[in-house]
């Protein structure tokens, strides 16, 4: 039985490179004077830190463009 809300088409999908975890905090190995670690915050190169990418359009056999 389907849920109360019908499925809708979406224009974005989760980034296949980072699985939606768009920014990673990497310890550099050095410490600040108060003892905390210095972290580098790196964004995903595929989605540029958003966690989503747009759907790619593709052509059907009839030549109609649809979202994949």
C-alpha positions as CSV (number, residue, x, y, z in Angstrom):
1,X,0.0,0.0,0.0
2,X,1.5,3.3,-1.0
3,X,2.0,6.1,1.5
4,X,-0.2,9.2,1.9
5,X,2.0,11.3,-0.4
6,X,2.5,10.3,-4.0
7,X,5.9,9.9,-5.4
8,X,7.2,13.1,-7.1
9,X,9.8,13.5,-9.7
10,X,12.9,15.3,-8.5
11,X,15.5,17.3,-10.3
12,X,18.5,16.3,-8.1
13,X,19.9,13.1,-6.7
14,X,22.5,12.2,-4.1
15,X,26.1,12.7,-5.3
16,X,27.5,9.3,-6.3
17,X,31.0,10.4,-5.3
18,X,30.4,11.4,-1.6
19,X,27.0,9.7,-1.0
20,X,25.6,13.0,0.3
21,X,28.4,13.7,2.8
22,X,29.7,16.7,0.9
23,X,32.3,18.0,3.4
24,X,34.9,16.0,5.2
25,X,36.9,17.2,8.2
26,X,40.5,15.8,8.0
27,X,42.9,16.1,10.9
28,X,46.2,17.6,9.7
29,X,48.2,16.1,12.5
30,X,49.2,19.4,14.1
31,X,47.7,20.9,17.2
32,X,46.6,24.4,18.2
33,X,48.1,26.0,21.4
34,X,45.0,24.9,23.4
35,X,45.6,21.3,22.4
36,X,42.8,20.9,19.9
37,X,43.6,19.5,16.5
38,X,43.9,21.6,13.3
39,X,41.3,20.4,10.9
40,X,41.0,20.8,7.1
41,X,37.4,21.0,5.8
42,X,37.4,19.6,2.2
43,X,34.4,19.8,-0.1
44,X,33.5,17.0,-2.6
45,X,35.0,17.8,-6.0
46,X,32.0,16.4,-7.9
47,X,29.1,18.2,-6.1
48,X,31.2,21.2,-4.8
49,X,30.0,20.7,-1.2
50,X,26.2,20.5,-1.9
51,X,25.7,16.7,-1.6
52,X,23.5,16.5,-4.6
53,X,24.0,16.6,-8.4
54,X,21.4,17.3,-11.1
55,X,19.8,14.5,-13.0
56,X,21.3,13.8,-16.4
57,X,18.8,13.9,-19.2
58,X,18.8,11.1,-21.7
59,X,17.0,10.4,-24.9
60,X,14.4,7.6,-25.3
61,X,14.0,5.5,-28.4
62,X,11.4,8.0,-29.6
63,X,13.9,10.9,-29.3
64,X,12.1,12.4,-26.3
65,X,14.4,13.8,-23.6
66,X,13.6,12.5,-20.1
67,X,15.4,12.8,-16.7
68,X,17.4,9.7,-15.7
